[in-house]
Amino acid sequence: MKKITLNIALAVSLTMVACGGAKEKTALDTDIIKPVVTTEATLHDTDDPAIWVNPNDPAQSMIIGTDKDVDGALYAFDLNGKVIEERTVRGLKRPNNVDIEYGLVIGNDTVDIAVTGERFTHNMRVFALPEMKPIDNGGIPVFEGEEGAEFRDLMGVALYKRPSDGAIFAIMGRKTGPVDGTYLWQYLLEGTAEGTVKATLVRKFGYFSGVKEIEAIAVDNELGFVYYSDENVGVKKYYADPEMGNKELALFGKSTFLDDNEGISIFDAGNGKGFILVSDQQANQFQIFSREGTADNPHQHELLKTIKVSTNESDGSEISNVAFNDTFKHGIFVAMSDNRTFQYYKVEDILGELLKK
């Protein structure tokens, strides 16, 4: 999962946003931030959302969310939380995570894509947006040659578009894997003459502690970094460009989570600044870290704020700074909840006073 940033006319400056939003008080006087929209329920088990921004009319944008089961789906929702049935893809074999990228070149055209992984087929699935048309010949095998138990059971995915040449990569994770620095595999995605997509393995990277698992992955396209949650250990940071090497740049959030550190989303506040939001899953809250690091160390991500939300056991989340409509004037934060729904929040409710800094 990664943040969505588009240079469109309806994007607005966030520096003047006031803190606010619907909140309720608990007996412990703790503010719990409430969503303004809750989606219709999926059939089985929600896990991870991605946001597709319609460049012609942001009000017609979509939320794509996974329903992870042997008879799973990629659900398409509108900004009112209603299922868009004609764009929902059913019959997928346990899709865990999903991500979106813009402008994949296929022949003489470019298409936006949504990518997920089917755990039970070991295939990457690629769909053209907004129609959600499959363009992968039924699936692209990944983690080929791996023989360890669950070493090919797909979970996390994040897409990276390299600014220098527009090349698009998929970074894939699995249920478990080796601890030798090759947990994540990165594939170059390219269009074919037949109008489909092919994937070429270009890198194996990412250290795994062996403690639990790695699922949540997020890419910061503009700054060129990839982050992932090594659950019960912390958030790890690497270069997203495979040509930049495999050095681990940071490990943060090592002692601030109740149990699992999970879904990651990145908010772009402009000029290289912003926030990294990480789900503190069992605490039903999100921890917010500095995106840009410190003046002395760009890889030192300080904890700025912790917020309580209405999601329960949230795995995946996504955030955008785009002005979508009158409800989400300053952006949207979408988070999964374990009651088979996704919850939409106003960005100003989530970030509050941080937007003024």
ROBA-540553 format. One record per residue (C-alpha): x, y, z; residue number from 1. Coordinates in pm, 1 decimal. Example, Ala and Ser with C-alpha at 12.3 -4.5 7.8 and 13.67 -1.06 7.14 Angstrom:
<tordrens>
<tordren <1230.0,-450.0,780.0>,1>
<tordren <1367.0,-106.0,714.0>,2>
</tordrens>
This chain:
<tordrens>
<tordren <0.0,0.0,0.0>,1>
<tordren <119.7,357.4,-67.5>,2>
<tordren <-12.0,710.6,-56.9>,3>
<tordren <-183.8,861.7,-357.8>,4>
<tordren <-62.7,1202.1,-479.4>,5>
<tordren <-186.0,1353.9,-807.5>,6>
<tordren <-116.3,1699.0,-946.8>,7>
<tordren <-474.6,1786.4,-1030.9>,8>
<tordren <-651.7,2117.1,-1005.8>,9>
<tordren <-881.3,2006.6,-727.8>,10>
<tordren <-598.1,1921.6,-490.4>,11>
<tordren <-585.0,2184.0,-217.3>,12>
<tordren <-333.5,2319.7,25.0>,13>
<tordren <-355.9,2148.7,359.4>,14>
<tordren <-168.1,2402.1,564.1>,15>
<tordren <-481.6,2592.2,668.6>,16>
<tordren <-690.4,2290.4,768.0>,17>
<tordren <-844.8,2316.4,1111.6>,18>
<tordren <-858.8,2029.0,1354.5>,19>
<tordren <-1204.9,1883.0,1397.5>,20>
<tordren <-1433.5,1594.3,1324.9>,21>
<tordren <-1684.8,1368.5,1488.7>,22>
<tordren <-1556.9,1218.7,1811.6>,23>
<tordren <-1703.0,1040.1,2109.2>,24>
<tordren <-1581.9,1027.5,2470.8>,25>
<tordren <-1518.9,704.2,2654.0>,26>
<tordren <-1529.5,654.5,3027.0>,27>
<tordren <-1152.3,707.4,3025.0>,28>
<tordren <-1196.6,1045.0,2853.0>,29>
<tordren <-1016.7,915.8,2544.1>,30>
<tordren <-1110.0,1062.8,2209.2>,31>
<tordren <-1216.0,802.9,1956.0>,32>
<tordren <-1226.3,936.1,1601.7>,33>
<tordren <-1534.9,826.1,1412.5>,34>
<tordren <-1559.9,766.1,1037.5>,35>
<tordren <-1791.8,970.6,820.7>,36>
<tordren <-1861.3,672.5,592.1>,37>
<tordren <-1865.4,296.8,652.3>,38>
<tordren <-1882.7,74.7,347.4>,39>
<tordren <-2132.7,-196.7,278.1>,40>
<tordren <-2010.3,-528.8,415.4>,41>
<tordren <-1816.5,-781.9,211.3>,42>
<tordren <-1901.7,-1151.9,216.7>,43>
<tordren <-1604.6,-1282.6,411.3>,44>
<tordren <-1314.1,-1087.3,561.9>,45>
<tordren <-1185.3,-742.3,466.4>,46>
<tordren <-811.4,-683.3,484.3>,47>
<tordren <-660.6,-400.8,278.7>,48>
<tordren <-780.8,-96.6,76.8>,49>
<tordren <-631.7,108.4,-205.0>,50>
<tordren <-753.5,438.6,-348.5>,51>
<tordren <-796.5,502.1,-721.2>,52>
<tordren <-820.4,874.5,-792.1>,53>
<tordren <-1023.4,954.9,-1102.9>,54>
<tordren <-810.6,1223.0,-1276.2>,55>
<tordren <-1107.5,1368.6,-1462.9>,56>
<tordren <-1348.7,1384.0,-1168.7>,57>
<tordren <-1213.9,1299.4,-821.6>,58>
<tordren <-1571.3,1267.2,-692.5>,59>
<tordren <-1596.4,955.0,-909.8>,60>
<tordren <-1291.5,792.1,-752.0>,61>
<tordren <-1304.1,438.5,-611.0>,62>
<tordren <-1185.7,245.6,-310.6>,63>
<tordren <-1064.7,-104.6,-399.8>,64>
<tordren <-1069.6,-341.8,-102.9>,65>
<tordren <-978.3,-706.3,-55.9>,66>
<tordren <-1212.3,-975.6,74.8>,67>
<tordren <-977.4,-1257.1,172.3>,68>
<tordren <-1122.3,-1604.2,134.9>,69>
<tordren <-1089.2,-1903.6,-93.7>,70>
<tordren <-1385.3,-1745.4,-274.5>,71>
<tordren <-1255.7,-1394.0,-226.7>,72>
<tordren <-1285.7,-1068.6,-417.5>,73>
<tordren <-1158.3,-724.4,-495.5>,74>
<tordren <-1451.4,-500.7,-404.6>,75>
<tordren <-1498.6,-164.4,-571.8>,76>
<tordren <-1668.2,100.4,-355.4>,77>
<tordren <-1771.4,454.6,-435.4>,78>
<tordren <-1701.0,743.5,-199.2>,79>
<tordren <-2035.7,683.5,-28.3>,80>
<tordren <-1927.2,330.7,64.4>,81>
<tordren <-2160.1,161.1,-183.4>,82>
<tordren <-2044.1,-148.7,-370.5>,83>
<tordren <-1991.8,-92.2,-743.7>,84>
<tordren <-2091.8,-440.4,-851.3>,85>
<tordren <-1990.6,-413.5,-1217.6>,86>
<tordren <-1633.0,-330.5,-1112.2>,87>
<tordren <-1604.4,-586.7,-831.1>,88>
<tordren <-1390.5,-889.8,-917.1>,89>
<tordren <-1509.6,-1213.1,-755.0>,90>
<tordren <-1377.8,-1567.8,-745.8>,91>
<tordren <-1023.9,-1480.2,-635.1>,92>
<tordren <-832.9,-1732.4,-423.3>,93>
<tordren <-771.1,-1537.4,-102.0>,94>
<tordren <-645.3,-1194.3,-205.4>,95>
<tordren <-483.9,-1032.2,99.5>,96>
<tordren <-348.6,-692.1,-4.7>,97>
<tordren <-400.1,-459.7,-300.7>,98>
<tordren <-220.0,-156.9,-440.7>,99>
<tordren <-271.7,86.0,-728.6>,100>
<tordren <-37.6,260.6,-971.6>,101>
<tordren <-92.5,502.5,-1258.2>,102>
<tordren <23.6,500.4,-1619.4>,103>
<tordren <156.0,155.4,-1707.8>,104>
<tordren <255.1,161.1,-2075.4>,105>
<tordren <88.4,-112.7,-2279.7>,106>
<tordren <142.2,-73.5,-2653.1>,107>
<tordren <44.7,277.1,-2756.8>,108>
<tordren <-167.2,332.0,-2449.8>,109>
<tordren <-125.0,375.8,-2075.0>,110>
<tordren <-347.8,224.3,-1810.4>,111>
<tordren <-387.0,252.6,-1437.0>,112>
<tordren <-360.6,-81.4,-1259.9>,113>
<tordren <-467.0,-256.4,-940.6>,114>
<tordren <-247.2,-545.7,-828.0>,115>
<tordren <-318.2,-815.2,-572.6>,116>
<tordren <-183.1,-1161.3,-492.2>,117>
<tordren <-380.0,-1483.3,-465.6>,118>
<tordren <-243.3,-1676.8,-170.5>,119>
<tordren <-378.1,-2015.2,-280.5>,120>
<tordren <-260.6,-1997.4,-644.3>,121>
<tordren <71.8,-1813.2,-581.9>,122>
<tordren <-22.6,-1576.0,-864.1>,123>
<tordren <3.5,-1200.3,-895.6>,124>
<tordren <-319.3,-1060.2,-1043.0>,125>
<tordren <-327.2,-736.1,-1244.8>,126>
<tordren <-642.5,-542.1,-1338.4>,127>
<tordren <-686.6,-232.7,-1556.0>,128>
<tordren <-870.3,55.4,-1391.9>,129>
<tordren <-1137.6,174.7,-1370.5>,130>
<tordren <-1310.5,-121.0,-1535.7>,131>
<tordren <-1111.8,-376.4,-1327.8>,132>
<tordren <-1045.8,-576.1,-1644.6>,133>
<tordren <-790.5,-858.4,-1597.3>,134>
<tordren <-475.1,-805.7,-1806.8>,135>
<tordren <-257.5,-1083.7,-1662.1>,136>
<tordren <-359.5,-1391.8,-1865.5>,137>
<tordren <-526.2,-1531.8,-1555.4>,138>
<tordren <-233.6,-1478.6,-1320.8>,139>
<tordren <145.9,-1435.7,-1307.5>,140>
<tordren <334.8,-1692.6,-1092.4>,141>
<tordren <564.6,-1537.8,-830.7>,142>
<tordren <817.7,-1666.6,-578.1>,143>
<tordren <888.0,-1946.3,-823.1>,144>
<tordren <1134.6,-2205.9,-696.8>,145>
<tordren <1064.7,-2142.0,-326.6>,146>
<tordren <992.4,-2467.2,-143.3>,147>
<tordren <953.9,-2371.2,223.0>,148>
<tordren <612.2,-2410.6,384.3>,149>
<tordren <403.6,-2098.7,303.7>,150>
<tordren <702.2,-1938.7,124.4>,151>
<tordren <478.2,-1878.6,-181.6>,152>
<tordren <157.9,-1785.7,5.4>,153>
<tordren <111.6,-1426.1,-110.9>,154>
<tordren <18.0,-1149.6,130.8>,155>
<tordren <157.4,-797.4,99.3>,156>
<tordren <197.9,-595.5,-221.3>,157>
<tordren <313.1,-242.1,-298.5>,158>
<tordren <368.6,-71.7,-632.4>,159>
<tordren <650.7,170.7,-709.9>,160>
<tordren <677.5,402.9,-1011.1>,161>
<tordren <1033.8,523.8,-1061.4>,162>
<tordren <1029.2,898.0,-1136.1>,163>
<tordren <1336.3,889.4,-1360.5>,164>
<tordren <1188.5,665.2,-1630.7>,165>
<tordren <832.9,577.2,-1528.1>,166>
<tordren <915.0,208.7,-1476.9>,167>
<tordren <659.2,35.0,-1254.0>,168>
<tordren <753.6,-235.6,-1006.3>,169>
<tordren <553.9,-468.7,-782.0>,170>
<tordren <704.3,-554.9,-444.0>,171>
<tordren <554.1,-881.2,-321.7>,172>
<tordren <547.1,-1036.2,25.5>,173>
<tordren <441.9,-1378.5,153.5>,174>
<tordren <308.0,-1548.7,466.6>,175>
<tordren <657.0,-1643.5,577.8>,176>
<tordren <1003.0,-1658.5,430.9>,177>
<tordren <1378.1,-1667.7,485.7>,178>
<tordren <1568.6,-1453.7,736.3>,179>
<tordren <1866.0,-1394.7,504.9>,180>
<tordren <1751.0,-1062.2,359.5>,181>
<tordren <1543.5,-1198.3,67.8>,182>
<tordren <1191.2,-1197.2,213.4>,183>
<tordren <1048.9,-950.6,-43.3>,184>
<tordren <1073.5,-1002.7,-419.3>,185>
<tordren <1050.5,-710.5,-659.5>,186>
<tordren <920.2,-746.5,-1014.5>,187>
<tordren <935.6,-509.2,-1311.2>,188>
<tordren <591.1,-484.2,-1473.9>,189>
<tordren <578.6,-427.1,-1848.7>,190>
<tordren <312.7,-430.7,-2117.1>,191>
<tordren <319.8,-687.9,-2395.5>,192>
<tordren <227.9,-667.8,-2763.5>,193>
<tordren <-82.6,-871.2,-2681.5>,194>
<tordren <-210.4,-604.1,-2445.0>,195>
<tordren <-128.0,-793.9,-2126.1>,196>
<tordren <129.6,-752.5,-1849.0>,197>
<tordren <446.4,-950.0,-1781.7>,198>
<tordren <657.0,-949.3,-1463.9>,199>
<tordren <1035.9,-986.1,-1447.6>,200>
<tordren <1211.4,-1053.7,-1117.3>,201>
<tordren <1471.1,-780.9,-1053.7>,202>
<tordren <1550.5,-800.7,-681.4>,203>
<tordren <1522.3,-1002.2,-361.4>,204>
<tordren <1559.4,-795.6,-44.7>,205>
<tordren <1429.0,-726.3,304.1>,206>
<tordren <1536.9,-875.7,633.4>,207>
<tordren <1282.0,-1072.1,834.8>,208>
<tordren <1315.6,-1120.8,1209.6>,209>
<tordren <1145.8,-1460.5,1207.3>,210>
<tordren <924.9,-1347.0,1495.3>,211>
<tordren <585.5,-1341.4,1322.0>,212>
<tordren <530.9,-1230.6,959.0>,213>
<tordren <556.3,-944.3,712.0>,214>
<tordren <233.9,-831.8,544.0>,215>
<tordren <198.1,-454.0,528.6>,216>
<tordren <415.2,-287.7,262.5>,217>
<tordren <399.3,76.6,149.5>,218>
<tordren <596.1,279.6,-104.2>,219>
<tordren <674.5,650.8,-102.3>,220>
<tordren <711.7,721.3,-475.9>,221>
<tordren <832.9,1079.8,-446.1>,222>
<tordren <1104.8,1014.9,-187.3>,223>
<tordren <1185.7,669.7,-322.4>,224>
<tordren <1147.4,448.5,-15.8>,225>
<tordren <964.5,129.7,73.5>,226>
<tordren <845.4,50.4,425.9>,227>
<tordren <721.1,-278.0,569.3>,228>
<tordren <593.0,-403.2,903.5>,229>
<tordren <801.4,-680.5,1057.6>,230>
<tordren <524.6,-763.6,1302.9>,231>
<tordren <612.0,-746.5,1673.0>,232>
<tordren <950.3,-593.8,1579.0>,233>
<tordren <898.4,-260.0,1402.2>,234>
<tordren <881.0,-81.9,1069.1>,235>
<tordren <1173.9,-128.1,830.6>,236>
<tordren <1280.1,105.5,551.1>,237>
<tordren <1469.0,43.2,224.0>,238>
<tordren <1522.8,212.7,-108.7>,239>
<tordren <1237.3,137.2,-350.2>,240>
<tordren <1460.0,158.5,-658.3>,241>
<tordren <1629.8,-180.0,-707.5>,242>
<tordren <1936.8,-2.4,-846.6>,243>
<tordren <1995.3,174.0,-512.0>,244>
<tordren <2090.8,-142.5,-327.5>,245>
<tordren <1952.2,-346.4,-39.6>,246>
<tordren <2077.1,-161.6,267.2>,247>
<tordren <1828.6,-137.1,553.3>,248>
<tordren <1791.8,235.8,617.6>,249>
<tordren <1578.7,242.4,931.5>,250>
<tordren <1395.3,38.9,1192.3>,251>
<tordren <1145.6,238.6,1394.8>,252>
<tordren <839.3,182.1,1612.3>,253>
<tordren <1029.3,-89.3,1797.8>,254>
<tordren <866.2,-52.5,2138.1>,255>
<tordren <551.5,158.0,2097.4>,256>
<tordren <301.3,-102.0,1974.3>,257>
<tordren <76.4,-314.3,2193.3>,258>
<tordren <128.3,-621.3,1972.8>,259>
<tordren <129.4,-618.7,1591.0>,260>
<tordren <250.3,-321.2,1391.0>,261>
<tordren <43.2,-358.3,1076.0>,262>
<tordren <-98.0,-148.3,789.8>,263>
<tordren <114.0,142.8,665.2>,264>
<tordren <1.7,451.4,473.7>,265>
<tordren <197.3,763.1,378.7>,266>
<tordren <58.8,1116.1,368.7>,267>
<tordren <226.7,1374.9,146.0>,268>
<tordren <208.8,1723.1,297.6>,269>
<tordren <426.4,1871.9,24.4>,270>
<tordren <793.7,1962.9,-7.0>,271>
<tordren <905.2,1617.9,103.9>,272>
<tordren <719.9,1645.2,433.5>,273>
<tordren <431.9,1441.5,570.2>,274>
<tordren <342.6,1149.5,790.0>,275>
<tordren <368.8,771.5,807.9>,276>
<tordren <62.8,612.0,967.8>,277>
<tordren <98.3,259.9,1110.4>,278>
<tordren <-180.5,47.7,1255.8>,279>
<tordren <-136.2,-51.1,1620.3>,280>
<tordren <-367.4,-338.4,1543.7>,281>
<tordren <-470.7,-485.4,1878.2>,282>
<tordren <-489.6,-140.8,2042.5>,283>
<tordren <-735.7,-17.0,1776.5>,284>
<tordren <-526.6,290.0,1712.5>,285>
<tordren <-280.2,435.9,1464.7>,286>
<tordren <64.2,571.0,1539.1>,287>
<tordren <178.5,866.4,1330.3>,288>
<tordren <548.2,912.2,1253.1>,289>
<tordren <737.3,1187.3,1073.2>,290>
<tordren <781.2,1113.5,702.0>,291>
<tordren <1087.1,1334.2,648.6>,292>
<tordren <1286.9,1226.4,951.9>,293>
<tordren <1498.7,1481.1,1137.6>,294>
<tordren <1733.9,1755.1,1021.5>,295>
<tordren <2031.5,1538.1,1113.4>,296>
<tordren <1896.2,1205.9,990.5>,297>
<tordren <1626.5,1162.6,721.7>,298>
<tordren <1584.5,801.3,833.1>,299>
<tordren <1500.0,884.9,1195.3>,300>
<tordren <1121.2,871.3,1206.9>,301>
<tordren <992.8,1011.7,1533.6>,302>
<tordren <655.0,919.8,1681.0>,303>
<tordren <444.3,1236.4,1666.7>,304>
<tordren <99.2,1128.0,1776.0>,305>
<tordren <-123.0,828.9,1853.5>,306>
<tordren <-491.7,834.8,1762.6>,307>
<tordren <-779.8,610.7,1865.2>,308>
<tordren <-1018.0,515.9,1585.0>,309>
<tordren <-1339.1,317.5,1546.7>,310>
<tordren <-1181.9,37.1,1343.3>,311>
<tordren <-1134.1,-295.5,1515.9>,312>
<tordren <-818.6,-503.8,1455.2>,313>
<tordren <-727.6,-294.8,1150.0>,314>
<tordren <-488.8,-466.0,907.8>,315>
<tordren <-470.9,-233.7,608.3>,316>
<tordren <-515.0,137.6,545.0>,317>
<tordren <-458.0,404.4,281.3>,318>
<tordren <-451.1,783.4,274.8>,319>
<tordren <-470.8,1053.8,6.2>,320>
<tordren <-432.6,1431.0,9.0>,321>
<tordren <-664.2,1485.2,-290.4>,322>
<tordren <-978.6,1699.9,-264.3>,323>
<tordren <-1246.3,1447.2,-360.3>,324>
<tordren <-1581.3,1610.9,-281.4>,325>
<tordren <-1754.4,1826.8,-21.8>,326>
<tordren <-1716.6,1553.6,240.8>,327>
<tordren <-1348.6,1482.5,179.0>,328>
<tordren <-1227.7,1832.3,91.1>,329>
<tordren <-878.0,1779.6,227.7>,330>
<tordren <-829.1,1411.6,158.0>,331>
<tordren <-941.4,1072.3,279.9>,332>
<tordren <-811.0,804.1,515.1>,333>
<tordren <-948.7,453.0,459.0>,334>
<tordren <-898.6,172.9,709.9>,335>
<tordren <-1017.1,-186.0,727.1>,336>
<tordren <-1222.1,-307.6,1024.1>,337>
<tordren <-1281.4,-671.9,1115.1>,338>
<tordren <-1659.7,-645.2,1079.8>,339>
<tordren <-1620.9,-692.8,701.8>,340>
<tordren <-1616.6,-320.6,626.6>,341>
<tordren <-1383.8,-34.6,541.8>,342>
<tordren <-1416.1,298.6,719.7>,343>
<tordren <-1360.5,638.5,556.4>,344>
<tordren <-1226.2,927.0,763.2>,345>
<tordren <-1158.3,1291.6,689.3>,346>
<tordren <-784.7,1358.7,680.7>,347>
<tordren <-824.2,1659.9,910.1>,348>
<tordren <-992.2,1439.6,1171.5>,349>
<tordren <-701.6,1195.0,1162.0>,350>
<tordren <-404.8,1435.3,1148.3>,351>
<tordren <-558.2,1727.3,1334.7>,352>
<tordren <-305.1,1982.3,1457.4>,353>
<tordren <-21.8,1812.2,1271.0>,354>
<tordren <-151.5,1971.3,950.5>,355>
<tordren <-74.9,2318.2,1086.3>,356>
<tordren <292.8,2251.3,1146.1>,357>
</tordrens>
